[in-house]
């Protein structure tokens, strides 16, 4: 009798669990929106759940499977999610009708680094954006070029030293050392040497805590919004303590007074005594509402974290991918080196903001092609009210998560013929003028585009000019034939790194020569 009762309880529990994880699976079918058949418990993301694929790769797969539709309906576990394929619809979501989609749908609890610019919902994001935008003005960025150049010079000394013994280096982790030292100089005024194994060791540990996928993210997929309700976060307590302590220590060291560095901490010190920063929004009924945030230490630490994390990781991976493509395409590398040599020689080796902005057109093409072939991540938004897609009978319901499948678009032959080929001329003015404005969005588009876009461009170009004026890159015995994206990380990163030979250049006359 006991066994029978236990079996009945087990059967009923199993049926309930099965119902819970399949209860939404008619959502897209009932709305006549095409999409792949979901699996019980996993929806359409089984490979993502088991860490066999990242989200962008899966979204590309769904994008490719439905070439004649504007949208594709999928299920992230139990949550109906919409992939938008049509570029005109993407433009409306990201730009024209942004007010309907001003959240990313990733908000966390305000404690534990959750109230950062990237994850925050619109009522927090708007005032934060107003507060921190002045950090990224042209004037501020010009001041940072010297800091970045100093870091890059020290980085070159380090690279020269290690390549004397072994030219075969893993360039992804190597460039991370530069971008880490560069961002802590510009954000926090810390002069960290790239061979400072003690502090860099801490930052590498912070990297794992910042970008490795974790159970909290999976929990939010099963119960969307649960982390916000629990005032919890993706980010560990250890991570929060590190950035809270870092910011507090630096502000204390400056005695609460801005220095002349004009970095992130100086901006904070200038604003800290202003109290609440208010921003006017409109509610759904059109009534003005006053929203604001207080510059508490938790809020400051959250912005310090996101500025640091975004400032080093995406540039490190992009530069590593670019060096890989240069090694595999020596004719492109030689053309780029010729441009770098000519510009540096004309300016006696001095790097300026105007040079970066106006005098490196081929480098711009090569970097854009790298970002096309290796985008950092897909774009995500959430509908804050019901929205009818113009010209269709499709209504996106309030709360629906939307993906812009960047990887899928970047490999679509309609926009980029022969997409697996690395071809910087895709980004010539003539070719760019023929493409839809939303066919290439490496930094996002609309009001929530990446606030650090200009900083990223400066940091990457300074590093490249220094590297290519001293080295050329070649494939080595350890270089992978194809790049595999690491599914354990939340942004695009090369699994196992990228090994290349860094060959010292003996000539600055535009030719490339090996050390003998």
Secondary structure as GFF3:
##gff-version 3
##sequence-region A 1 516
A	DSSP	alpha_helix	2	20	.	.	.	ID=ss1
A	DSSP	three_ten_helix	29	31	.	.	.	ID=ss2
A	DSSP	alpha_helix	46	49	.	.	.	ID=ss3
A	DSSP	alpha_helix	55	65	.	.	.	ID=ss4
A	DSSP	beta_strand	71	76	.	.	.	ID=ss5
A	DSSP	beta_strand	79	84	.	.	.	ID=ss6
A	DSSP	alpha_helix	87	91	.	.	.	ID=ss7
A	DSSP	pi_helix	92	96	.	.	.	ID=ss8
A	DSSP	three_ten_helix	98	100	.	.	.	ID=ss9
A	DSSP	alpha_helix	122	132	.	.	.	ID=ss10
A	DSSP	three_ten_helix	133	136	.	.	.	ID=ss11
A	DSSP	alpha_helix	138	165	.	.	.	ID=ss12
A	DSSP	beta_strand	168	170	.	.	.	ID=ss13
A	DSSP	alpha_helix	171	188	.	.	.	ID=ss14
A	DSSP	alpha_helix	197	211	.	.	.	ID=ss15
A	DSSP	alpha_helix	215	222	.	.	.	ID=ss16
A	DSSP	alpha_helix	226	229	.	.	.	ID=ss17
A	DSSP	alpha_helix	237	253	.	.	.	ID=ss18
A	DSSP	alpha_helix	264	271	.	.	.	ID=ss19
A	DSSP	three_ten_helix	272	274	.	.	.	ID=ss20
A	DSSP	beta_strand	277	282	.	.	.	ID=ss21
A	DSSP	beta_strand	288	293	.	.	.	ID=ss22
A	DSSP	alpha_helix	297	328	.	.	.	ID=ss23
A	DSSP	alpha_helix	330	346	.	.	.	ID=ss24
A	DSSP	alpha_helix	353	358	.	.	.	ID=ss25
A	DSSP	alpha_helix	361	373	.	.	.	ID=ss26
A	DSSP	beta_strand	379	382	.	.	.	ID=ss27
A	DSSP	beta_strand	387	388	.	.	.	ID=ss28
A	DSSP	beta_strand	395	396	.	.	.	ID=ss29
A	DSSP	beta_strand	401	404	.	.	.	ID=ss30
A	DSSP	alpha_helix	406	410	.	.	.	ID=ss31
A	DSSP	three_ten_helix	424	427	.	.	.	ID=ss32
A	DSSP	alpha_helix	429	434	.	.	.	ID=ss33
A	DSSP	three_ten_helix	446	448	.	.	.	ID=ss34
A	DSSP	alpha_helix	453	470	.	.	.	ID=ss35
A	DSSP	beta_strand	471	475	.	.	.	ID=ss36
A	DSSP	beta_strand	499	504	.	.	.	ID=ss37
###
